[in-house]
Amino acid sequence: MAQLSIGIIGLPNVGKSTLFQALTAVAVPAENYPFCTIDPNVGVIEVPDTRLDRLHEILPPREKVAPIVEFVDIAGLVAGASRGEGLGNRFLHYVREADALVHVVRAFEDPTVVQPEGTSDPAEGLGIIETELALADLEVVTKRRQTAERKARSGDKEEAGLVGLLERLERRLDHEEPARAEHLSEDELKRVSSLALLTLKPMMYVLNVEEPDGSAEHPVEDRVRKWLAEREPGAVVLSESARLEAEIVQLPAEERAEYAGALGLQEPGLARLIRAGYRLLGLHTFFTIGESEVRGWTVRVGAHAPEAAGKVHTDFERGFIRAETIHFRDFVQARTLKTARERGLIRSEGKDYVVQDGDILFFRTSV
């Protein structure tokens, strides 16, 4: 089961499917015509982490088990999708359960690649997607508000208290603005979580550029970044060449690093995207070492030790007693648990311990 799910959205022919193929190394149609992606593509991949690789090197013959991420690629959206235009809108439910969305934006100039009518300006394309997501959410919120009002008239106080919150979201969406712009409190987010609103999800933007060379001029990319800076300050924006990344994954594994280096790429686009996704969602990684495996786990930043224990097994959170912990860099220096204990590098922590990125944890429970 994936610990993190990311939905890939965008206009037709911006490179969504090419990016999906590059990220997951799954062969999917990526042809030069709109709506090439009909059925949603789903790819489940391991999270690249050199620390887990290093632990596996030190502790053979244990199995290496990495956290996994699910990518879902749906058909491109077009203007009017909320009214039934095109194909993408009917597939939006496939990404409603995603933890975050990646909005792929065309930031390259190529007259040979077909563009949907009226989307020659990437900023206009951005606006189309934002509008269609807002209108799709507006329909959901309006229906829920009407239900809440009906139940409130019957004396349901909890539903009556929800009406005002839904009205706020409805006004925001009616102005074609994302629901996340309403800056809801944690309690408010919980109250509307069942609606799975698309515009409440954390969003990152991937600008599909022709070349990843930072020294070159990219007028289209610059225009898109300016639009985003004005519309959504602080947005997570990455520049990737889906075409080049797709070429790289087709090479034998031993040749990929050399070819990427020749192109000026220090690491695969997958690693950059997942790292950005972790930052966006406030996640990081801890590790466990068992008799048969070394494993990486995803947990939210700020999580206490019992919550991390619950990631390993739900009963471990309930029966948590303490956690023994050593940081990855200290273990690499010690190389064995015996040496680490002799050096006093392993600490005993209680329920209030806040798990740090790179911790190796051993849980003691009553279960």
C-alpha positions in Angstrom: 0.0 0.0 0.0 1.4 3.4 -1.0 2.4 5.7 1.8 2.0 8.7 -0.4 -0.2 9.3 -3.5 0.4 12.1 -6.0 -2.0 13.0 -8.8 -0.6 14.4 -12.1 -2.9 17.0 -13.8 -2.6 19.5 -16.5 -3.8 20.5 -20.0 -3.6 18.0 -22.9 -0.1 17.8 -24.5 1.9 19.6 -21.8 4.0 16.4 -21.2 2.0 14.8 -18.3 2.3 11.3 -19.6 5.9 11.8 -20.7 6.7 12.9 -17.2 4.8 10.0 -15.7 6.8 7.6 -17.9 10.0 9.2 -16.8 9.1 9.1 -13.1 7.8 5.5 -13.1 9.6 3.9 -16.0 6.2 2.6 -17.0 5.5 2.6 -20.8 2.3 4.6 -21.4 1.0 6.4 -24.6 2.6 9.8 -24.9 1.7 10.8 -28.5 1.3 14.2 -30.0 -2.4 14.6 -29.9 -4.9 15.7 -27.3 -6.5 13.1 -24.9 -3.9 10.5 -25.6 -4.4 9.4 -22.0 -7.9 7.9 -21.8 -7.7 5.5 -18.9 -5.8 6.8 -15.8 -2.3 5.5 -15.5 -1.1 4.4 -12.1 2.5 3.7 -11.2 3.9 2.7 -7.8 7.6 3.3 -7.2 10.1 3.1 -4.4 11.3 6.4 -2.9 15.0 6.9 -3.8 17.1 7.4 -0.6 20.8 6.9 -0.5 20.7 6.5 3.3 18.6 3.3 2.9 21.0 2.1 0.2 23.9 2.7 2.6 22.2 0.8 5.5 21.7 -2.1 3.1 25.4 -2.1 2.2 26.4 -2.2 5.8 23.8 -4.8 6.8 23.7 -7.6 4.2 22.0 -10.0 3.6 19.0 -8.1 4.9 16.3 -7.1 2.4 16.0 -3.4 1.5 12.4 -2.1 1.7 11.8 1.5 0.7 8.7 3.6 1.2 6.6 3.8 -1.9 4.8 6.5 -3.8 1.8 6.1 -6.1 1.6 8.4 -9.1 -1.8 8.7 -10.9 -1.8 10.3 -14.4 -5.3 11.3 -15.7 -6.5 12.7 -19.1 -5.8 16.4 -19.7 -8.3 19.0 -18.7 -9.6 21.7 -21.0 -11.7 24.8 -20.7 -15.2 23.8 -20.0 -14.3 20.4 -18.4 -16.6 21.1 -15.5 -19.5 21.3 -18.1 -18.5 18.1 -19.8 -16.0 19.3 -22.4 -13.1 17.0 -23.2 -12.3 13.9 -21.1 -10.4 14.9 -18.1 -13.2 16.0 -15.8 -14.8 12.6 -15.7 -11.5 11.2 -14.3 -11.0 13.8 -11.5 -12.3 11.4 -8.9 -9.2 9.3 -9.5 -7.1 12.0 -7.9 -9.5 13.2 -5.2 -7.9 10.7 -2.8 -4.4 11.8 -3.7 -2.3 13.4 -0.9 -1.0 16.1 -3.3 -1.3 17.2 -6.9 1.4 17.9 -9.4 0.3 20.5 -12.0 2.4 20.0 -15.2 2.7 23.2 -17.2 4.1 23.5 -20.7 7.1 25.8 -20.5 8.7 25.1 -23.9 8.1 26.4 -27.4 7.5 23.8 -30.0 5.1 24.5 -32.9 5.1 20.8 -33.8 3.3 19.8 -30.6 -0.4 20.4 -30.7 -1.9 22.8 -28.2 -5.6 22.9 -27.2 -7.3 26.0 -28.6 -6.8 29.2 -26.6 -3.9 27.9 -24.6 -0.9 29.2 -26.4 0.1 31.3 -23.3 1.2 29.0 -20.5 -0.2 31.4 -17.9 -3.6 31.2 -19.6 -3.3 27.4 -19.4 -2.6 27.6 -15.7 -5.7 29.7 -15.2 -7.8 27.2 -17.1 -6.8 24.3 -14.8 -7.3 26.4 -11.6 -10.7 27.4 -12.9 -11.8 23.9 -13.7 -10.6 22.5 -10.4 -12.4 25.3 -8.5 -15.7 24.7 -10.5 -15.5 20.9 -9.9 -15.1 21.6 -6.1 -17.9 24.2 -6.2 -20.3 21.5 -7.3 -19.3 19.3 -4.4 -19.4 22.1 -1.8 -22.8 23.4 -3.0 -24.4 19.9 -2.7 -23.0 19.4 0.7 -24.1 22.9 1.9 -27.6 22.2 0.7 -27.6 18.9 2.6 -26.3 20.6 5.7 -29.0 23.3 5.5 -31.7 20.7 5.2 -30.5 18.8 8.2 -30.0 22.0 10.2 -33.7 22.9 9.7 -34.4 19.5 11.3 -32.5 20.5 14.4 -29.1 19.0 13.7 -26.8 21.4 15.5 -23.5 19.9 14.1 -24.8 20.4 10.6 -26.0 23.9 11.4 -22.4 24.7 12.5 -21.1 23.4 9.2 -23.2 25.6 7.0 -21.1 28.8 7.6 -17.9 27.0 6.8 -19.3 25.6 3.5 -20.6 29.1 2.6 -17.1 30.5 3.0 -15.7 27.8 0.7 -18.5 28.3 -1.7 -17.8 32.0 -2.1 -14.1 31.4 -2.6 -14.7 28.7 -5.3 -17.4 30.8 -7.0 -14.7 33.4 -7.6 -12.6 30.6 -9.2 -10.1 30.7 -6.3 -8.7 27.5 -4.7 -10.2 26.5 -1.4 -6.8 26.4 0.2 -6.8 30.2 -0.2 -9.3 30.3 2.6 -6.6 29.2 5.1 -8.8 26.9 7.2 -7.8 25.8 10.7 -6.9 22.2 11.5 -10.4 21.7 13.0 -12.1 23.2 9.9 -10.0 21.0 7.6 -11.1 17.9 9.5 -14.7 18.9 9.2 -14.5 19.1 5.4 -12.0 16.3 4.8 -14.6 13.9 3.6 -15.3 16.1 0.6 -11.8 15.4 -0.7 -11.7 18.9 -2.3 -9.1 19.1 -5.1 -8.2 22.8 -4.4 -7.6 22.1 -0.7 -4.8 19.6 -1.6 -1.2 20.8 -1.5 -0.2 21.7 -5.0 3.2 21.7 -6.7 4.0 22.9 -10.2 6.3 21.2 -12.6 7.4 23.4 -15.5 8.1 21.1 -18.5 11.1 22.8 -20.1 13.0 21.8 -23.3 16.4 21.9 -21.7 17.3 21.9 -17.9 20.3 24.2 -18.4 19.9 26.9 -15.8 22.3 29.2 -17.6 20.1 29.4 -20.7 17.3 31.9 -21.1 13.8 30.5 -20.8 11.3 33.3 -21.5 8.3 31.0 -21.3 9.5 29.5 -18.0 10.1 33.0 -16.6 6.6 34.1 -17.6 5.0 31.1 -15.9 7.1 31.6 -12.7 6.0 35.3 -12.6 2.4 34.3 -13.0 2.6 31.8 -10.1 4.5 34.3 -7.9 1.7 36.8 -8.2 -1.1 34.2 -7.9 0.3 31.9 -5.3 3.3 33.3 -3.5 5.5 30.5 -2.0 4.3 27.9 -4.3 6.6 24.9 -4.9 7.8 25.1 -8.5 10.2 22.7 -10.2 11.6 22.8 -13.7 12.0 19.4 -15.4 12.6 18.3 -19.0 10.1 15.4 -19.2 11.6 14.5 -22.6 15.1 14.2 -21.3 14.1 12.3 -18.2 12.1 9.8 -20.3 15.2 9.3 -22.5 17.3 8.6 -19.4 15.1 5.9 -18.0 15.3 4.0 -21.3 19.0 3.6 -20.9 20.7 0.7 -19.0 20.9 1.5 -15.3 24.8 1.7 -15.4 24.6 4.4 -18.2 22.0 6.7 -16.7 24.2 8.6 -14.3 26.8 9.3 -16.9 24.3 10.5 -19.4 22.5 12.6 -16.8 25.8 14.2 -15.8 26.6 15.1 -19.4 23.3 16.9 -19.5 24.0 18.8 -16.3 21.5 16.8 -14.2 22.9 16.1 -10.7 20.2 13.7 -9.8 17.1 12.1 -11.4 13.9 14.2 -11.6 12.1 11.6 -9.6 14.3 12.3 -6.6 13.8 16.1 -6.9 10.0 15.7 -7.3 9.6 13.3 -4.3 11.8 15.5 -2.1 9.7 18.5 -3.0 6.5 16.5 -2.3 7.8 15.5 1.1 8.5 19.2 1.9 5.2 20.2 0.6 3.3 17.7 2.8 5.6 18.1 5.8 6.9 14.5 5.7 10.3 12.9 6.4 11.8 9.4 6.8 12.9 7.2 9.7 14.3 3.7 9.4 14.0 0.3 11.2 16.5 -2.5 11.2 15.1 -6.0 11.7 16.6 -9.5 11.5 15.6 -9.9 7.9 15.2 -6.3 6.5 16.2 -2.7 6.7 13.2 -0.4 5.9 12.4 3.2 5.4 9.1 4.7 6.7 7.3 8.0 6.0 6.1 10.0 8.9 4.9 13.6 9.3 7.4 16.2 10.6 6.8 16.7 14.3 5.4 13.2 14.9 6.1 11.7 18.3 7.6 8.2 18.7 4.2 6.4 19.3 2.9 7.7 16.0 6.0 6.4 14.2 5.6 3.1 16.0 2.0 3.0 14.6 3.4 3.2 11.1 5.2 -0.1 11.6 2.2 -1.8 13.2 -1.0 -0.2 14.4 -0.9 -2.1 17.7 2.6 -0.7 18.4 1.2 2.8 18.9 -1.4 1.6 21.4 1.2 -0.5 23.3 4.1 1.9 23.0 6.6 1.8 25.9 9.7 3.4 24.6 11.9 3.8 21.5 15.6 3.2 21.3 17.1 5.5 18.7 20.3 6.2 16.9 20.7 8.6 14.0 21.7 7.3 10.6 25.0 9.2 10.5 26.0 7.8 14.0 25.2 4.3 13.0 27.2 4.6 9.7 30.2 5.5 11.8 29.7 2.7 14.3 28.7 0.2 11.6 27.2 -2.3 14.1 24.7 -2.0 16.9 27.1 -3.6 19.3 29.7 -0.9 18.7 27.0 1.8 18.8 25.9 0.6 22.3 29.5 0.5 23.5 29.9 4.1 22.4 26.7 5.2 24.0 25.2 6.3 20.7 21.8 4.6 21.3 19.4 6.6 23.4 16.1 5.5 25.1 13.2 7.9 24.4 9.7 8.1 25.7 6.3 9.1 24.3 7.2 12.7 24.0 10.2 12.2 21.7 9.8 14.0 18.4 11.1 11.7 15.6 13.9 13.3 13.5 14.6 12.8 9.8 17.1 9.9 9.5 16.4 8.3 12.9 16.8 4.6 13.2 14.2 3.4 15.7 13.7 0.2 17.7 10.3 0.1 19.4 9.6 -1.5 22.8 5.9 -2.3 23.2 3.5 -4.2 25.4 2.0 -5.9 22.4 
